[in-house]
Amino acid sequence: MELQGFSSCGNVVEVDGGYARPCEAGLRIVGGEVYRLIYDVMLSRPEDYLSIYQSCCNHRCLFCHSWYFSQRAVGTWMSPRDVLEKVLEYREQVTVWEPRERATSWHAHDLCAHCGACVEGLERPWFCPRKLRPDQVVLSPQGYGPARNIVSFTGGDLFCRPEFYAKTFRLIKREAPDMWIHIETNGWGLTLKNLEVLVSAGLDSVWLDMKALRSDVYRELCGTDNDRVLQLPAAIKDAGLVLEIVLLYIPGYVEEDQLEGFAQLIAEVDPYTPVTLIAFFPEYTMVGVRSPSLEEMLRGYRALRKRLHRVRLGNVSVFCRDEECLKRLVSEIGRENVAL
């Protein structure tokens, strides 16, 4: 980033009782080969794709739910070819082959409610989309659902150092061109140059976690500025990538006013961009901050729907603890707008 004229993220992660910059702790070159520190690899729910969970991150989000590996250098060193082997193994398990325009987490929720009733021989619940056969639903460490032809790089974000990803993406596209490549990113490291490198290597889709609209709130929550992040929806669309955006409702930090601003920003790029508004839950250093209520999530949803056509609510179990609440939510916004 410094070579491109941008400042360092300023974050440090725990390494062997000390601290180091995330790019120094999570990436290394040995014998001319680049390696990434990977915490885990698995078929994730409710995204229903192969997730590569990466250690070390250029953000230090106060609410991070992956802090135990994003803020600590833990895991296994993997080369691009090591990752390719995991992708090829997973490819043999794929049960749903998606077109590129559905290479997102957002689209997983119109296929399955992840309850497993159909596999266990039970009556499908009223909220089941009824789009999959039982043989398309498989068990992973995170539960039931389909296995879609998508590989996603998630967890700690080091897309500010694209060399590992460029080599890995090229290998995947050469050996498994029917697998879509997806990244989950805070966007901070996606300079126009880095984005161009990733696109040329085969990147298909982006989950952009925008966190907060106001720069002061963003810096308080994440430790960096968000100037480039706010410019990314347009840049990602211009690059021909599939885009989904994830927003947070955090009481006292990110509420309806910022969500209305996000809606305007996104609508100016494409009002049909898939957007998920997820409910904050206490984690890491923000265990004392409460989760939003059903009413707050509904207000946030309506703030976004003033300008956007494809909005879903996520982390539903955080603000709907029983079936009665879920039924009310569905009656208010429709089953297709609830991510289960």
N, C-alpha and C positions, 0 to 999 in steps of 0.2 A: 504494500500500500504506500509505503514511504517513497518507493521508486516512482510511483505514479503521481507524487505530489500531495498525497493525503496523509493526515496524521495517524499515528498508531491508535488502536482501540483503547489502550491504556489498561486493559484487564491483565490479571495474572491468575494462574491456576496452581493448585497444590501439586507439588512434585517431590516425592521422597522426603517429606518433612520440611521442604522449602517451597519456593515459588518460582515460576518462570512464565514468560509470555506464552499464550496459548499456541501460537504458531510454532514456537520452539519446542513445546512439550508434546504437541499432538501430531507433528510432522517430522520426518527425518529422511535423510538420503544415505543409503548404505550401498557401496559398490556401484554407484551410478543409478540405483533404483530408488524411487520415492515410496515411502511407507506412510500409512495413516494409522493412528491409534484408534482401534474399533472396540467399543464396549460390548456389543452384541449384534447378532444378525438373526432376525426372525420374521415370520409372517405376523404382521401387527393387526390389531383390532382397535377401533372399528374401520381402519383405513383399507384393510383387505389387500395389502400389497407387501412385498418383501422390504423390510426396513433395515437399513444399515445404520445402527446407532453409534454415533461418533463421540469420542471423548474430546474435551477441551473446546472452548468457545470464545469468540471475540466479543461476546456480551456477558455481563454479569447481572442478569435479571433477578431482581429481588424476590420474585415469585416463581422462579424456575422450578418445574416439577422433575427435571432431570439433573439437578445440581450435583448429585452424588457421582456422576461421571462427566457432566459438562464443565464442572469447576474443579475436577480432580483428574489427573493424568492416570487413568486406569483402563485396562483392556489388553487387547492383543494387537501386535503390529501386523498390518496386512498390506500387501502390495496390490497394485491393480489386478494382477493375475489371480491373487488370492480371492479378491472380491468377485472376479469373473467366475471362478469355480463355484462360489455360493449362488450366484445368479443362475448358472447352468443347472445346478442341483434343484433350485426352486422352480425353474421353468418346467421341469418334468411333473410338478405338482399343480400347475395352473389349471383351474377349472372354469374360468371365465376369461375370454379373450376380448378385451376392450379395444375400440378404435381410439386413435390418438386423442381425439377431442374429449374423451372421457378419462384421460390419464391423470386423475386427481383424486384426492381424498373425498372431496365434496360429492362425487358421483357414486361413491360406495354406498351411500345411505339410501339410495333409491332401489338398491338390490336386496338388502338384507337388514333385519333388525337384530341379528347376532344373538338370538335367544337359544338356538339349537333345538327347538321343539321338533322340527321336521326330521332331524337326524335321530332323535331319541324316540321317535314314534308317537309323539304327543300331538294333540290338536294345535294347529297353528293359531297363535293369539291374534286378536283383532288388529294389532298394529303391524302385522307381517305384510310386506309388500307383495308376497306371493309371486315372485318373479324367478325364483331359482328352484331347481329340482334338488331333492335331498342329496343326490350324489355330487352336487356342485358345492355343498357345504362341508367344510373340513374343520377339524379341531387343530388349533395351534396353542402355544403356551398362553396366549391371551384370550382364548375362547373360540367360539364357532363363527364361521363365515366363509365366503368364497376365497379363492386364491386367484387374484387378478394378475395380468401380465404387465406388472409395473414394479420397478425397483426404485426405492426412495432413499435418499441420503438425508438423514435426520439427526437429531441430538445436537451435539456441539457443532457450531457453525464456523468453518474456516474456509469459506468460499472466497475469502480475500486472498487466499493462496491457491490458485486454480490448477497448478501443475499436476497434482495427484488426480484430480477429477477429470481433467482433459484426457489423460492417458487411460484412465479407467473407462470413461464413456466410450472412447474409440474402440477399446477391446470389446465392450458389450455390444456395440453396434455392429462390429465385424462378426462376432460369434453368435449373437442372439438378436438379430435385427427386429424381431417381433416383440421384444421387450421394451416398453417405454421407460425412459429415464426421467425421474422426478426428483426435485430437491425441495426440502423444507428449510426455509431460510428467513433470517431476520432482515436480510437485504443489505446490511451495512457494507459487506465486502463486495457486493455486485456493482462495481464500477462499470462504466460502459465497456471498457477494455476487457475486464474479467468476464462480463456477460458475453461479449463477442467470442472469447476463447471457449467458453462452455457451450455456446450454441454451435460453433463450428465443429466441436467434438461430438455432438449428438444429443445434447439436452433437449427434452421434449416439453416438460411442464414444470411449473413453479408454484409452490405453496408459499405465499408471501405473508409473513406474520408481522403486521404493522404496529401492533402494541399500543401506541398512543399518538395522537395527532399533534398536541402541543409539545413544542420542543423542550420546555422546562420539565414537563411530566415525563417525557420520554427519557431525558437524561437522569432524572431521579430514579426511574424504574430500571433502566438498562445500563446506565453509565456512559452512553455515547450520544452523539447528536443523531438526528433523523433526517437531515436535509436530503441526502441521496435516496433514502428509503421512500420519501414522499414522491420522488420523481420516477420511481421504478415501475409502477403500473403501466405508464405510457411506454417506457423503454422496453419492457417485457413484451407488450403487445406488438410493438414495432418490430421486434426481433422474430415474430412469428411463433412464439411459444404459447402454450395453453397456460392460462393464469387462473389461480384461485387465491382468494384473500381471506385471511383469518384475522378477526378482531376480538378484542376482549372487553367484557364489561367488568370493571373493577370499581366497586362503590368507593366514592371519594376521590378517585383518580381518573377513570375513563368512564364517562356516563353519556347521557343523550346528546349533550352539546357537541362533544368530540365525534360521536357517531354520526351526527348530522353533517359535520364537516367532512368526515371520511366519505359519506354517501355522495356529497357533491364532487369531491376529488375523483372518486372512482367512476361516477356517472359521466364525467367529462371525457373519460377514456373509453368506457364501454358500460352502459347501464345493465347489460346482461352478464357481467362478470360474476361467477359464482362466489358468494361471500358467506362465511360462517361466523356467526357471533357466538363465542363460547363464554361460558360462565367461569369467572375466576373462582378458585378454591384455595384456601390458605395453605401455603407451602414455603419452604426454605426460610427466608428472613421475614416473610409477611404472614406468619401464622396468626397474628393478632388482628388481621383485617378480615371482615366477614365476607361471605359470598353474597351475590345478588339474590334478590327474591324473584319469584315468578313475575310479579308486577313490574319490577325493574327490567327484567329481560324482555317482557312484552313491549315496554316503552322503547327499549333499545331497538328491538325488531322493527317497530313502526317508524322509528327515526330513520332507519336504513331504507325501509320500503317506500319512503317518500320519493326516492330517486332511483332505487335499484329494483330489479325484477326477480333476482334469484338470490334469496337470503334464507339461510337456515339457522336455527338455534342448536348449539351443541353443549356438551357436558350437562345434558338434561337432568341427570340424576342428582346434580348439585342443587337444583332449585325445585325439582319435582321428586318428592320422596315416596309417593304412593301412586296407585293407579288412578285414583280420583283426580289428582293434580295433572297427571299425564293426559287424561281424557279432556280436561278443561283446556289444556294447552293446545291439543289437536283441534278442539272445537273452535278455538280462537284464531289459529293461523293455518290449519290444514296439516294433515299427516305428511305431505310431501315437503313441508318446511321444518320438520323436526328430525334431527339427526340422532338415531338410536344405535 
